[in-house]
């Protein structure tokens, strides 16, 4: 690669990284360095992988400085800060230990809008349903709807005393054929 050569040990390390990684960006960077070390032109490799020539040169410099495949991984990306911080998680744990009626709601089970409303009241933090559900998932909770189970009917036997025998009798009284 234009004055940059990889040792056999470095090539072996990159080959191993190429076969074991699941990160597409790391795969592309590793492949670029390997192809350039095998004699392909940087511009051809850059065109084949859809990157700039400068990117390949930057990856090569980083790799030669650190001599590890970790040099080719992405650094942390700051992104947008989370709305649901530790205070929200602490409040959610406390809220999920009680029922919503203790907080003044006319409900027996917590819903995402009720929890968001309570977080807004207590912490003055706006969070949407999606953020709340992600926070609950991080905390180890799974969001499921309550299942309503009816009590067995005590009058059932009186209502259908001979249901099994009447079904057999009805089958015997049917005429053969369609209908």
Residue pairs with C-beta under 8 A, 6 or more apart in sequence:
1 33
1 36
1 37
1 42
1 56
1 60
2 36
2 42
4 36
4 37
4 60
4 64
5 37
6 14
6 33
6 34
6 37
10 63
10 67
11 34
11 37
13 68
13 69
14 30
14 33
14 34
14 37
14 69
15 34
17 26
17 30
17 69
17 72
18 27
18 30
18 31
18 34
21 27
21 30
23 73
23 74
25 73
25 74
26 69
26 72
26 73
26 74
28 49
28 51
29 59
29 72
30 69
30 72
31 49
32 45
32 46
32 49
32 51
32 56
32 59
33 56
33 59
33 60
33 63
33 72
35 45
35 48
36 42
36 45
36 56
36 60
42 53
42 56
42 57
43 53
45 56
46 52
46 53
46 55
46 56
59 71
59 72
62 71
62 72
63 69
63 71
63 72
65 71
82 131
83 125
83 126
83 127
83 131
84 125
84 127
84 131
84 132
84 134
84 135
87 123
87 125
88 119
88 123
88 125
88 127
88 135
89 135
89 138
89 139
91 118
91 119
91 122
91 123
92 115
92 119
92 132
92 135
92 136
92 139
93 139
95 103
95 110
95 115
95 118
96 110
96 141
99 108
99 109
99 110
100 107
100 108
100 109
100 110
100 114
101 107
101 108
103 118
105 114
107 114
108 146
109 146
112 129
112 132
112 133
112 143
113 129
115 132
116 127
116 128
116 129
116 132
119 125
119 127
119 132
120 126
120 127
127 135
133 143
136 142
136 143
137 143
153 159
